[in-house]
């Protein structure tokens, strides 16, 4: 009887140990399942990297529990082979724990992959934001410099001076292809950034909306400047004609004045001679 009692006690002890190990695994699953299946994938590179680092540490703990699950399965097999009185309940419990654990590991694996995907996404977004910032800065500088150049008042005194300004204007218009291409690239990059759902670009204060307003305005100024210079050419050409006419009139007046002076001198000379001889005549009479 003591032998039978001993066997029963040993069987009960093995069942208790099995249940304890199973309970520990189930407790771990219950406590960590929300963390393992969390959809928090960070908001930027730094936050995602922190989540990945923490999850890697968690993975080490999960691996140790996985060893416990393997040990639980081995314990179940031993109990079944030993024809334990509760082998059916033991098998059922082990199958339940293994199924829950496999679901847990699947969720853990999915989260690990999603975190890596999130990190890759934020790295791509970061690269696009940096490219946008570089192009946006270059475009903004060109717009500001060009706006300053074409906003200077037109103060000229001749057709040549206007032509020189028109030449500078032509250089700006001929070189519009480069900033135009930059604007198109900035627009494309902005669309990519929006796909990544980035709230703001950390590398630049400029947005596509701001640059679009400035781009539209500078193109309007360029067109308006060209028309103003065309009008100024006509104005200076008219002034040139007036200057030529004035010069001609001044020359004619000078010729008339010179001729009048000559005539007056002749009249004065003969008048002097007349009065001189007249005076002599009466003096000797």
BELBEL-V566604 format. One record per residue. RES is the residue in three letters. OMEGA is omega in degrees with one decimal (999 if undefined). BURIAL is b if it has 24 or more other ideal C-beta (glycine too) atoms within 12 Angstrom, else e. Layout:
res = <RES	RES>
omega = <OMEGA	OMEGA>
burial = <BURIAL	BURIAL>
//
This chain:
res = <UNK	UNK	UNK	UNK	UNK	UNK	UNK	UNK	UNK	UNK	UNK	UNK	UNK	UNK	UNK	UNK	UNK	UNK	UNK	UNK	UNK	UNK	UNK	UNK	UNK	UNK	UNK	UNK	UNK	UNK	UNK	UNK	UNK	UNK	UNK	UNK	UNK	UNK	UNK	UNK	UNK	UNK	UNK	UNK	UNK	UNK	UNK	UNK	UNK	UNK	UNK	UNK	UNK	UNK	UNK	UNK	UNK	UNK	UNK	UNK	UNK	UNK	UNK	UNK	UNK	UNK	UNK	UNK	UNK	UNK	UNK	UNK	UNK	UNK	UNK	UNK	UNK	UNK	UNK	UNK	UNK	UNK	UNK	UNK	UNK	UNK	UNK	UNK	UNK	UNK	UNK	UNK	UNK	UNK	UNK	UNK	UNK	UNK	UNK	UNK	UNK	UNK	UNK	UNK	UNK	UNK	UNK	UNK	UNK	UNK	UNK	UNK	UNK	UNK	UNK	UNK	UNK	UNK	UNK	UNK	UNK	UNK	UNK	UNK	UNK	UNK	UNK	UNK	UNK	UNK	UNK	UNK	UNK	UNK	UNK	UNK	UNK	UNK	UNK	UNK	UNK	UNK	UNK	UNK	UNK	UNK	UNK	UNK	UNK	UNK	UNK	UNK	UNK	UNK	UNK	UNK	UNK	UNK	UNK	UNK	UNK	UNK	UNK	UNK	UNK	UNK	UNK	UNK	UNK	UNK	UNK	UNK	UNK	UNK	UNK	UNK	UNK	UNK	UNK	UNK	UNK	UNK	UNK	UNK	UNK	UNK	UNK	UNK	UNK	UNK	UNK	UNK	UNK	UNK	UNK	UNK	UNK	UNK	UNK	UNK	UNK	UNK	UNK	UNK	UNK	UNK	UNK	UNK	UNK	UNK	UNK	UNK	UNK	UNK	UNK	UNK	UNK	UNK	UNK	UNK	UNK	UNK	UNK	UNK	UNK	UNK	UNK	UNK	UNK	UNK	UNK	UNK	UNK	UNK	UNK	UNK	UNK	UNK	UNK	UNK	UNK	UNK	UNK	UNK	UNK	UNK	UNK	UNK	UNK	UNK	UNK	UNK	UNK	UNK	UNK	UNK	UNK	UNK	UNK	UNK	UNK	UNK	UNK	UNK	UNK	UNK	UNK	UNK	UNK	UNK	UNK	UNK	UNK	UNK	UNK	UNK	UNK	UNK	UNK	UNK	UNK	UNK	UNK	UNK	UNK>
omega = <179.5	178.4	179.3	179.7	179.5	179.3	179.1	179.6	178.1	178.8	178.8	179.8	178.6	178.8	179.5	179.3	178.6	-179.4	179.3	179.0	179.3	-179.5	179.1	179.3	-179.5	177.9	178.0	179.9	-177.5	-177.2	-171.9	-174.9	178.8	178.8	-178.1	-177.6	-178.8	177.3	175.1	-177.6	175.1	-179.2	177.8	-176.2	-176.7	-177.6	178.5	179.7	176.9	178.5	179.7	178.9	179.6	-177.8	176.0	176.2	177.9	179.6	178.2	177.4	178.9	178.9	178.9	176.5	177.6	175.1	177.2	178.8	177.8	178.6	178.8	178.4	178.0	179.0	177.5	-179.6	179.2	-179.9	179.7	179.8	178.4	178.9	179.6	-177.5	-178.1	-174.2	179.7	178.9	179.1	178.9	-179.6	-179.6	-179.1	178.9	179.5	-179.2	-179.2	179.1	178.6	-179.7	177.8	176.0	178.3	-178.7	176.6	178.2	178.9	179.5	178.6	179.6	179.0	178.8	-179.0	176.7	177.3	177.2	179.0	178.3	178.3	179.6	-178.9	175.2	176.9	178.6	179.2	179.0	179.1	178.5	179.7	177.7	178.1	-178.3	-179.6	-179.5	-178.8	179.0	178.8	179.9	-179.1	178.2	178.5	-179.6	-178.3	-179.7	-179.6	179.2	179.0	-178.6	-173.9	177.7	178.4	-179.3	-179.9	179.1	-176.3	179.8	-177.4	177.6	-179.3	-179.8	177.4	179.3	177.8	177.1	177.7	177.7	176.7	178.0	179.3	178.7	178.7	-178.1	-179.8	-177.7	-179.5	-175.4	-178.3	177.4	177.7	177.7	177.7	179.3	178.4	179.2	178.7	178.9	179.3	179.5	178.6	177.9	177.3	179.7	179.6	177.3	178.8	178.9	177.7	-176.7	179.4	179.9	-176.5	-173.3	-177.9	175.6	-175.9	174.4	179.3	-178.5	179.2	-178.4	178.2	177.7	-178.3	179.2	178.4	-177.6	-177.9	176.5	175.7	179.1	178.9	179.5	-179.3	178.8	178.3	178.8	179.2	178.9	176.6	178.0	-178.8	176.2	178.3	179.6	-179.3	175.5	176.6	177.9	178.6	177.0	179.7	178.4	178.6	178.7	178.9	179.8	178.5	179.7	179.0	177.7	178.8	178.9	179.7	177.9	179.4	-179.2	178.8	179.2	178.7	179.9	179.7	-179.8	-179.8	178.9	177.9	179.0	179.9	-179.1	179.9	176.6	178.3	178.9	-179.8	-178.1	179.0	178.2	177.1	179.5	178.7	-178.3	-178.9	-179.7	-177.7	179.7	999>
burial = <e	e	e	e	e	e	e	e	e	e	e	e	e	b	b	e	e	b	b	e	b	b	e	e	b	b	e	b	b	e	e	b	e	e	b	b	e	e	e	e	b	b	e	b	b	e	e	b	e	e	b	b	e	e	b	e	e	b	e	e	e	b	e	e	b	b	e	b	b	e	b	b	b	e	b	b	e	e	b	b	e	e	e	b	e	e	e	e	e	b	e	e	b	b	e	e	b	b	e	b	b	e	e	b	b	e	b	b	e	e	b	b	e	b	b	e	e	b	b	e	b	b	e	e	b	b	e	b	b	e	b	b	b	e	b	b	e	b	b	b	e	b	b	e	e	b	b	e	e	b	e	e	e	b	e	b	e	e	e	e	e	b	e	e	b	b	e	e	b	e	e	b	e	e	e	b	e	e	b	e	e	b	b	e	b	b	b	e	b	b	e	b	b	e	e	b	e	b	e	e	b	e	e	b	e	b	b	b	e	e	b	e	e	b	b	e	e	b	b	e	b	b	e	e	b	b	e	b	b	e	e	b	b	e	e	b	e	e	e	e	e	e	e	e	e	e	e	e	e	e	e	e	e	e	e	e	e	e	e	e	e	e	e	e	e	e	e	e	e	e	e	e	e	e	e	e	e	e	e	e	e	e	e	e	e>
//
